[in-house]
Amino acid sequence: MFIFSTSQKNRIALLLSAMLLGACSLQPKTSLPTVALPQTWENAPAQQSYGKTQKLWWQNFNQPKLNDLISVGLQENIDINLAYEKLQASRIETKIAYAANMPEINGTAGYSRNYTSTAGIGDVLRPLLGLDQGGSYLEPKGVSYSNFNTGMFASWELDLWGRYKLMRKVADANRQAFQDDIDAVSLSFEAEICRLYFLWVNLTQMVEVEKKASDILKEVENINNVSYQRGLISQTVLLEQSNQFQKVFMKYQELDNAQQAVRRALSMLVYNRPDALSVMDQSFSPIDYTQITPAPLKIPSVLVKSRPDIRAAEQRLHAASAMVGIARADFYPRITFSGELSIDALTLTEFGWGARNTQFGPTLTLPIFEGGKIARQVELRKSELKSAGLEYKRTVLNAWKETEDALANYNMTRAQYGNAVQMAENAKISAKRVGASYRRGDESKVEFLLSQLASLDGKVELLNMQQRLMENYIRLYVVSGG
C-alpha cells in the first residue's frame, strides 16, 4: 500500500486538475464567420413589409390541383424519399454514437477436444527423477483431453477527455444538418412543382391561342387564294401570307409538343411515372396575376437563420469543430475498466463454481510513439474546420446575392407585366374597333381577321410575361428560405 505525503497529494491533485482543464479545451472555441450583411435589401420594393412567410406558401395561388400535386409529390417522389432515408441513417448513427461509451458485456461458452504431444519429454524427466538412462521406458506419445468453458467479459472506458461526448456532438450536428438538407430539398421540390404546373397552364393557353391564330391565317390564306385567282393580289402577297401561316402552324406544333413534355415532366416529378397526368387533367382554376405580390421579406440577419442551406452549413461547422477535439483526445491516456469471470474444466463433473477464474482491474493506454499520426490527424481536422467555416461564409454570401437578384428580377418583370397588360388591352380594343367597322362594311374581312391576329399576338406576349412573373415570384420564396 502506497502512502503519499501531503505535498505529493497536492502535486497529484494539481496534475489531475491540469489534465481535466486540458480536456475541457480539446474542442476549439468556434464562432460563426462574420459576414457584414446590410440592414435592408437594396432591391426591396419601397412599401415592402418584413415578416414571416407562410409555410404552405403555394396555397396563396388558390389552385386545388397544385395543392394535391405537392401533397402527393412530397410522399411519393423518389428524391424526397432518398433524402428521408439519409436522415433516418443519420438518426441511427446518432444512436450508435450515444451507445459507444456504454459498458460492454459479452458472454462465451465453448467446448474443445485437445491432443498434446509428449514425445521426448521422458528423456528430459528421467535424469531429473534419478532413473536409469539406459533402462527401457515407454513414454506416451500424447495426451488427449476435453475442455469445457463458459464465461463473461465486461469492459468500460472512462471518458476522461470528453472523446465520446464530442462524438455525440458530431452525430447530433450531422443529424440536424441532414434535417436542414431535407428542408432545402423539399423547398426546391415544391418550387419546381409550382414552376412546372404554371408552365403547363401557360403552355396550354398558348397552344389554344396559336391554334386560333393558325385557323385565322388559314382563313386569310383561303381568301387570298380567291383574290389571287381573280387577279386582285399578286403571287408575292399570296406566298408571303402562306409562309406566315406555315410559321404560325409550326409554332403551334412546337408549343403543343412542349406542353406535353412539361406535363410528362410534372407527372414524373410527382408520381414517378410520365403517364400519370393526361390531357383530361387540363382543367385549371383561373389565376389572378394582379394579386401576385411578394410575401413579407426577411431582413438579412433573419434570412441567415431561416435558410435551410445556411443552417446546414452551420451545423457542419459545429461538427468539424468537435472532430478537432476528438483528434486531440488521442494525445491523452485512455483508462479502461475490465473484468472477466470464466469457468474451465476438463470434465463435466468438475464443471462448477470451484473451477472459476476471475480478473478485474483498470488498464491505462498511453501513446508513446506513433510516428506523428495523431498530430497529422489534428492538422487534418483543423483544415476541415477551416473549410467548413469558408463554406458557411460562401453559403451566406450566395444567399445574399440570390436574394438581391431575385428581387431585382421580380421588380423588373412586375413593371414589364404592367406594360404587357396595357399592350394586350390596346390590341383588344383595336380588334373591337376593326370588328365594328367590318360589321358596318367599312373594313374587309381580311383586315378584320388580321386585327384578331394582332390581338392574339398581344395575348401571347402577356402569357409569356405571366410565366416570367410567376417564376420570379416562386424564386423569391425559395431564396427567402420558405
C-alpha positions as CSV (number, residue, x, y, z in Angstrom):
1,M,0.0,0.0,0.0
2,F,1.4,3.4,-1.0
3,I,1.3,6.3,1.5
4,F,1.6,9.7,-0.1
5,S,2.8,12.8,1.7
6,T,0.8,16.0,1.7
7,S,3.0,17.6,-0.9
8,Q,2.7,14.5,-3.1
9,K,-1.1,14.6,-2.8
10,N,-1.1,18.2,-3.8
11,R,1.0,17.6,-6.8
12,I,-1.2,14.7,-7.9
13,A,-4.3,16.9,-7.4
14,L,-2.7,19.7,-9.5
15,L,-1.8,17.2,-12.2
16,L,-5.3,15.8,-12.4
17,S,-6.7,19.3,-12.4
18,A,-4.4,20.3,-15.3
19,M,-5.4,17.2,-17.2
20,L,-9.1,17.9,-16.7
21,L,-8.7,21.5,-17.7
22,G,-6.9,20.4,-20.8
23,A,-9.7,18.1,-21.6
24,C,-12.2,21.0,-21.4
25,S,-10.3,22.8,-24.1
26,L,-10.0,19.9,-26.5
27,Q,-12.7,21.3,-28.7
28,P,-11.7,24.7,-30.1
29,K,-14.0,27.7,-29.4
30,T,-15.6,28.2,-32.8
31,S,-17.7,31.2,-33.7
32,L,-19.6,31.7,-37.0
33,P,-17.6,33.6,-39.6
34,T,-18.6,37.2,-39.7
35,V,-20.4,38.4,-42.8
36,A,-21.2,42.1,-43.0
37,L,-24.8,41.9,-44.2
38,P,-26.8,45.0,-44.9
39,Q,-29.7,46.2,-42.8
40,T,-32.2,46.1,-45.7
41,W,-32.3,44.8,-49.2
42,E,-31.1,47.1,-51.9
43,N,-33.8,46.0,-54.4
44,A,-36.7,45.6,-51.9
45,P,-39.9,47.4,-53.1
46,A,-40.4,50.7,-51.4
47,Q,-43.5,49.5,-49.5
48,Q,-42.3,46.0,-48.8
49,S,-43.0,44.7,-45.4
50,Y,-40.7,42.4,-43.4
51,G,-42.1,39.5,-41.6
52,K,-42.7,35.8,-41.6
53,T,-43.7,34.0,-44.8
54,Q,-46.5,31.4,-44.9
55,K,-45.2,27.8,-44.5
56,L,-47.5,26.3,-47.1
57,W,-46.8,29.3,-49.4
58,W,-48.1,27.6,-52.6
59,Q,-51.7,27.8,-51.2
60,N,-51.6,31.5,-51.9
61,F,-52.2,30.6,-55.6
62,N,-55.7,29.1,-54.8
63,Q,-55.0,26.2,-57.1
64,P,-56.6,22.9,-55.6
65,K,-54.9,20.8,-58.3
66,L,-51.5,22.3,-57.4
67,N,-52.1,21.6,-53.7
68,D,-52.9,18.0,-54.5
69,L,-49.8,17.6,-56.7
70,I,-47.4,18.9,-53.9
71,S,-49.1,16.8,-51.3
72,V,-48.7,13.6,-53.3
73,G,-45.2,14.5,-54.5
74,L,-43.9,15.0,-51.0
75,Q,-45.0,11.5,-50.2
76,E,-44.1,9.7,-53.5
77,N,-41.1,11.4,-55.0
78,I,-38.0,9.2,-55.1
79,D,-35.5,12.0,-54.4
80,I,-37.5,13.1,-51.3
81,N,-37.7,9.6,-50.0
82,L,-34.0,9.1,-50.6
83,A,-33.4,12.3,-48.5
84,Y,-35.5,10.9,-45.7
85,E,-33.6,7.6,-45.8
86,K,-30.4,9.6,-45.4
87,L,-31.9,11.4,-42.4
88,Q,-33.0,8.0,-40.9
89,A,-29.4,6.7,-41.4
90,S,-28.1,9.8,-39.6
91,R,-30.5,9.2,-36.7
92,I,-29.2,5.6,-36.4
93,E,-25.7,6.9,-36.4
94,T,-26.6,9.2,-33.6
95,K,-27.9,6.3,-31.6
96,I,-24.7,4.4,-32.3
97,A,-22.7,7.4,-31.0
98,Y,-24.7,7.6,-27.8
99,A,-24.1,3.9,-27.2
100,A,-20.4,4.0,-28.0
101,N,-19.4,4.7,-24.4
102,M,-21.8,2.3,-22.7
103,P,-20.4,-0.7,-20.8
104,E,-19.9,-3.8,-22.9
105,I,-20.7,-7.3,-21.5
106,N,-20.0,-10.4,-23.6
107,G,-20.7,-14.0,-22.7
108,T,-18.9,-17.0,-24.1
109,A,-19.4,-20.8,-24.0
110,G,-17.3,-23.4,-25.6
111,Y,-16.1,-27.0,-25.8
112,S,-12.9,-28.3,-27.3
113,R,-11.3,-31.7,-27.8
114,N,-7.5,-31.4,-27.4
115,Y,-4.4,-33.5,-28.1
116,T,-1.0,-32.6,-26.7
117,S,2.2,-34.5,-27.8
118,T,4.6,-35.7,-25.1
119,A,7.2,-37.2,-27.4
120,G,10.8,-36.7,-26.0
121,I,9.5,-35.5,-22.6
122,G,10.8,-38.8,-20.9
123,D,14.4,-38.0,-21.9
124,V,14.2,-34.8,-20.0
125,L,12.4,-36.1,-16.9
126,R,14.4,-39.3,-16.3
127,P,17.7,-37.6,-15.2
128,L,15.7,-35.3,-13.0
129,L,14.0,-38.2,-11.4
130,G,17.2,-40.3,-11.0
131,L,16.0,-43.0,-13.3
132,D,18.3,-45.3,-15.3
133,Q,19.3,-43.7,-18.5
134,G,19.6,-47.0,-20.3
135,G,16.6,-48.7,-18.9
136,S,13.7,-49.4,-21.1
137,Y,10.9,-46.9,-20.8
138,L,7.9,-46.5,-22.9
139,E,6.7,-42.9,-22.7
140,P,3.3,-41.9,-24.0
141,K,3.2,-40.3,-27.4
142,G,0.5,-37.7,-26.4
143,V,-2.3,-36.8,-24.1
144,S,-6.0,-36.3,-25.1
145,Y,-8.4,-34.4,-23.0
146,S,-11.6,-32.3,-23.3
147,N,-12.1,-28.7,-22.2
148,F,-15.4,-27.2,-21.1
149,N,-15.6,-23.4,-20.6
150,T,-18.0,-20.6,-20.2
151,G,-17.5,-17.1,-19.1
152,M,-18.4,-13.4,-19.1
153,F,-16.3,-10.4,-20.0
154,A,-17.2,-6.7,-19.3
155,S,-15.4,-3.5,-20.1
156,W,-16.0,0.2,-19.9
157,E,-13.8,3.1,-20.9
158,L,-13.7,6.1,-18.7
159,D,-14.5,9.2,-20.8
160,L,-11.9,11.5,-19.1
161,W,-11.3,13.8,-22.0
162,G,-14.8,14.0,-23.4
163,R,-14.0,12.0,-26.5
164,Y,-17.4,10.2,-26.5
165,K,-19.2,13.4,-25.6
166,L,-17.7,15.1,-28.7
167,M,-18.6,12.1,-30.8
168,R,-22.2,12.6,-29.7
169,K,-21.9,16.3,-30.6
170,V,-20.7,15.4,-34.1
171,A,-23.6,12.9,-34.6
172,D,-26.2,15.4,-33.4
173,A,-24.8,18.1,-35.6
174,N,-24.7,15.8,-38.7
175,R,-28.3,14.7,-38.0
176,Q,-29.5,18.3,-37.8
177,A,-27.6,19.1,-41.0
178,F,-29.4,16.3,-42.8
179,Q,-32.7,17.6,-41.5
180,D,-31.9,21.0,-42.9
181,D,-30.8,19.4,-46.2
182,I,-34.3,17.8,-46.4
183,D,-35.9,21.2,-45.8
184,A,-33.9,22.6,-48.6
185,V,-34.7,19.7,-50.9
186,S,-38.4,19.9,-50.0
187,L,-38.5,23.7,-50.7
188,S,-36.8,23.2,-54.1
189,F,-39.1,20.4,-54.8
190,E,-42.2,22.4,-54.0
191,A,-40.9,25.3,-56.1
192,E,-40.2,23.0,-59.1
193,I,-43.7,21.6,-58.9
194,C,-45.1,25.1,-58.9
195,R,-43.0,26.2,-61.8
196,L,-43.9,23.2,-63.9
197,Y,-47.6,23.4,-63.0
198,F,-47.8,27.1,-64.1
199,L,-45.7,26.4,-67.1
200,W,-48.2,23.7,-68.0
201,V,-51.1,26.1,-67.5
202,N,-49.3,28.7,-69.6
203,L,-48.4,26.4,-72.4
204,T,-51.9,25.0,-72.6
205,Q,-53.3,28.5,-73.0
206,M,-50.6,29.4,-75.6
207,V,-51.4,26.3,-77.6
208,E,-55.1,27.4,-77.7
209,V,-54.1,30.9,-78.8
210,E,-51.7,29.7,-81.5
211,K,-54.4,27.2,-82.7
212,K,-56.8,30.2,-83.1
213,A,-54.1,32.2,-84.9
214,S,-53.3,29.3,-87.3
215,D,-57.1,29.0,-88.0
216,I,-57.3,32.7,-88.7
217,L,-54.3,32.6,-91.0
218,K,-55.7,29.6,-92.8
219,E,-58.9,31.5,-93.4
220,V,-56.9,34.5,-94.7
221,E,-55.0,32.2,-97.0
222,N,-58.2,30.9,-98.5
223,I,-59.5,34.4,-99.1
224,N,-56.2,35.4,-100.7
225,N,-56.3,32.3,-103.0
226,V,-59.7,33.5,-104.3
227,S,-58.4,37.1,-104.6
228,Y,-55.3,35.8,-106.5
229,Q,-57.4,33.8,-108.9
230,R,-59.4,37.0,-109.6
231,G,-56.2,38.9,-110.1
232,L,-56.8,41.2,-107.1
233,I,-53.5,40.4,-105.4
234,S,-50.1,39.4,-106.6
235,Q,-48.5,36.0,-106.2
236,T,-45.9,37.5,-103.9
237,V,-48.6,38.6,-101.4
238,L,-50.1,35.2,-101.6
239,L,-46.8,33.4,-100.9
240,E,-45.9,35.7,-98.0
241,Q,-49.3,35.0,-96.4
242,S,-48.9,31.3,-96.9
243,N,-45.4,31.4,-95.3
244,Q,-46.8,33.3,-92.3
245,F,-49.4,30.6,-91.9
246,Q,-46.8,27.9,-92.0
247,K,-44.7,29.7,-89.4
248,V,-47.6,30.1,-87.0
249,F,-48.7,26.5,-87.5
250,M,-45.1,25.3,-86.8
251,K,-45.1,27.4,-83.6
252,Y,-48.4,25.8,-82.7
253,Q,-46.9,22.3,-83.1
254,E,-43.8,23.2,-81.1
255,L,-45.9,24.7,-78.2
256,D,-48.1,21.6,-78.2
257,N,-45.1,19.3,-78.1
258,A,-43.6,21.5,-75.3
259,Q,-46.8,21.4,-73.3
260,Q,-46.9,17.6,-73.5
261,A,-43.2,17.4,-72.4
262,V,-43.9,19.6,-69.4
263,R,-46.9,17.5,-68.5
264,R,-44.8,14.4,-68.6
265,A,-42.0,16.1,-66.5
266,L,-44.6,17.1,-63.9
267,S,-46.1,13.7,-63.8
268,M,-42.6,12.1,-63.4
269,L,-41.7,14.5,-60.6
270,V,-44.9,13.8,-58.6
271,Y,-45.9,10.2,-59.5
272,N,-42.5,8.8,-60.6
273,R,-44.0,7.9,-64.0
274,P,-44.6,10.1,-67.1
275,D,-48.2,9.0,-67.9
276,A,-50.0,9.7,-64.6
277,L,-51.2,13.1,-65.8
278,S,-53.2,13.3,-69.0
279,V,-55.0,15.8,-71.2
280,M,-58.1,15.2,-69.1
281,D,-56.3,16.9,-66.2
282,Q,-56.0,20.2,-68.0
283,S,-58.9,21.8,-66.1
284,F,-57.2,24.7,-64.3
285,S,-58.6,27.2,-61.9
286,P,-58.3,30.9,-63.0
287,I,-55.2,32.7,-61.9
288,D,-55.4,36.4,-60.9
289,Y,-51.9,37.7,-61.6
290,T,-52.7,41.1,-60.3
291,Q,-52.9,39.7,-56.8
292,I,-49.5,38.0,-57.0
293,T,-47.3,40.2,-54.8
294,P,-44.2,39.2,-52.9
295,A,-44.7,37.7,-49.4
296,P,-43.1,39.6,-46.5
297,L,-39.4,39.5,-46.8
298,K,-37.0,38.5,-44.1
299,I,-34.3,41.1,-43.2
300,P,-30.8,39.8,-44.0
301,S,-29.9,38.9,-40.4
302,V,-33.1,36.8,-40.1
303,L,-32.5,35.2,-43.5
304,V,-29.2,33.7,-42.3
305,K,-31.2,31.9,-39.5
306,S,-34.0,30.7,-41.7
307,R,-32.5,29.4,-45.0
308,P,-32.0,25.6,-44.6
309,D,-28.8,25.6,-46.6
310,I,-27.2,28.1,-44.2
311,R,-28.5,26.2,-41.2
312,A,-27.0,23.0,-42.6
313,A,-23.6,24.7,-43.2
314,E,-23.6,26.0,-39.6
315,Q,-24.3,22.5,-38.2
316,R,-21.4,21.1,-40.3
317,L,-19.2,23.8,-38.9
318,H,-20.1,22.7,-35.4
319,A,-19.4,19.0,-36.3
320,A,-16.0,19.9,-37.8
321,S,-15.1,21.8,-34.5
322,A,-16.0,18.7,-32.4
323,M,-13.9,16.5,-34.7
324,V,-10.8,18.6,-33.8
325,G,-11.5,17.8,-30.2
326,I,-11.8,14.1,-30.9
327,A,-8.5,14.1,-32.8
328,R,-6.8,15.9,-29.9
329,A,-8.1,13.4,-27.4
330,D,-5.8,10.8,-28.9
331,F,-2.8,12.5,-27.3
332,Y,-4.2,11.7,-23.8
333,P,-4.2,8.4,-22.0
334,R,-7.2,6.1,-22.0
335,I,-8.4,4.2,-19.0
336,T,-10.5,1.1,-19.4
337,F,-12.0,-0.9,-16.6
338,S,-12.4,-4.6,-17.5
339,G,-13.4,-7.7,-15.7
340,E,-13.7,-11.4,-16.6
341,L,-15.3,-14.4,-15.0
342,S,-14.8,-17.8,-16.6
343,I,-15.2,-21.5,-15.7
344,D,-12.8,-24.1,-17.2
345,A,-13.0,-27.8,-16.5
346,L,-11.7,-31.0,-18.1
347,T,-14.8,-32.9,-17.4
348,L,-18.4,-32.1,-16.8
349,T,-18.3,-33.5,-13.3
350,E,-15.7,-30.9,-12.4
351,F,-17.6,-28.1,-14.2
352,G,-18.7,-25.8,-11.4
353,W,-18.0,-22.7,-9.3
354,G,-14.8,-24.3,-8.0
355,A,-13.3,-24.2,-11.5
356,R,-13.8,-20.4,-11.8
357,N,-11.2,-17.9,-12.9
358,T,-11.7,-14.2,-12.2
359,Q,-9.9,-11.0,-13.0
360,F,-10.7,-7.3,-12.7
361,G,-8.8,-4.0,-12.9
362,P,-8.1,-0.9,-14.9
363,T,-5.9,-0.7,-18.0
364,L,-4.0,2.5,-18.9
365,T,-3.2,3.1,-22.6
366,L,-0.9,5.9,-23.4
367,P,0.5,6.7,-26.9
368,I,4.3,6.8,-26.7
369,F,5.4,6.7,-30.3
370,E,3.1,6.7,-33.3
371,G,5.2,8.4,-36.0
372,G,3.3,11.7,-35.8
373,K,0.0,10.2,-37.0
374,I,-2.0,11.9,-34.2
375,A,-0.5,15.3,-34.9
376,R,-1.2,15.0,-38.6
377,Q,-4.8,13.9,-37.8
378,V,-5.3,17.0,-35.7
379,E,-3.9,19.2,-38.6
380,L,-6.3,17.5,-41.0
381,R,-9.3,18.1,-38.7
382,K,-8.2,21.8,-38.3
383,S,-8.1,22.1,-42.1
384,E,-11.6,20.6,-42.4
385,L,-12.8,23.1,-39.7
386,K,-11.4,26.0,-41.7
387,S,-13.0,24.6,-44.9
388,A,-16.4,24.3,-43.1
389,G,-16.1,28.0,-42.0
390,L,-15.3,29.1,-45.5
391,E,-18.2,27.0,-46.8
392,Y,-20.5,28.7,-44.3
393,K,-19.4,32.1,-45.3
394,R,-19.8,31.3,-49.0
395,T,-23.3,30.0,-48.4
396,V,-24.3,33.2,-46.7
397,L,-22.8,35.4,-49.4
398,N,-24.5,33.4,-52.1
399,A,-27.8,33.7,-50.2
400,W,-27.3,37.5,-50.2
401,K,-26.7,37.6,-53.9
402,E,-29.5,35.3,-54.8
403,T,-32.0,37.4,-52.8
404,E,-30.9,40.6,-54.4
405,D,-31.0,39.0,-57.9
406,A,-34.5,37.6,-57.2
407,L,-35.8,40.9,-56.0
408,A,-34.3,42.8,-59.0
409,N,-35.7,40.3,-61.5
410,Y,-39.1,40.4,-59.8
411,N,-39.3,44.2,-59.8
412,M,-38.3,44.4,-63.5
413,T,-40.8,41.7,-64.5
414,R,-43.5,43.3,-62.5
415,A,-43.0,46.6,-64.4
416,Q,-42.9,44.7,-67.7
417,Y,-46.1,42.8,-66.8
418,G,-47.9,46.1,-66.4
419,N,-46.8,47.2,-69.9
420,A,-47.8,43.8,-71.4
421,V,-51.2,44.1,-69.9
422,Q,-51.6,47.5,-71.4
423,M,-50.4,46.3,-74.8
424,A,-52.8,43.4,-74.8
425,E,-55.7,45.6,-73.8
426,N,-54.8,48.1,-76.6
427,A,-54.7,45.2,-79.2
428,K,-58.1,44.0,-77.9
429,I,-59.6,47.5,-78.2
430,S,-58.2,47.9,-81.7
431,A,-59.6,44.5,-82.7
432,K,-63.1,45.5,-81.4
433,R,-62.9,48.8,-83.4
434,V,-61.9,47.0,-86.6
435,G,-64.7,44.4,-85.9
436,A,-67.2,47.2,-85.6
437,S,-66.0,48.7,-88.8
438,Y,-66.1,45.4,-90.5
439,R,-69.7,44.8,-89.5
440,R,-70.6,48.3,-90.9
441,G,-68.9,47.4,-94.1
442,D,-66.0,49.8,-93.7
443,E,-63.3,47.1,-93.4
444,S,-62.6,44.0,-95.3
445,K,-62.8,40.6,-93.8
446,V,-59.0,40.2,-94.2
447,E,-58.4,43.4,-92.2
448,F,-60.8,42.1,-89.6
449,L,-59.0,38.8,-89.4
450,L,-55.6,40.4,-89.2
451,S,-56.8,42.6,-86.3
452,Q,-57.9,39.5,-84.5
453,L,-54.5,38.0,-85.1
454,A,-52.8,41.1,-83.7
455,S,-55.0,40.7,-80.6
456,L,-53.9,37.1,-80.2
457,D,-50.2,38.2,-80.5
458,G,-50.7,40.6,-77.6
459,K,-52.2,37.8,-75.6
460,V,-49.2,35.5,-76.3
461,E,-46.9,38.3,-75.1
462,L,-49.0,38.6,-72.0
463,L,-48.9,34.9,-71.4
464,N,-45.1,34.9,-71.7
465,M,-44.8,37.8,-69.2
466,Q,-47.2,36.0,-66.8
467,Q,-44.9,32.9,-66.8
468,R,-41.8,35.0,-66.1
469,L,-43.7,36.9,-63.3
470,M,-44.7,33.6,-61.7
471,E,-41.2,32.1,-62.0
472,N,-39.7,35.2,-60.3
473,Y,-42.4,35.1,-57.7
474,I,-41.6,31.5,-56.9
475,R,-37.9,32.2,-56.9
476,L,-38.4,34.8,-54.2
477,Y,-39.9,32.2,-51.9
478,V,-37.0,29.8,-52.5
479,V,-34.3,32.3,-51.8
480,S,-36.1,33.5,-48.6
481,G,-35.9,30.0,-47.2
482,G,-39.7,29.3,-47.4
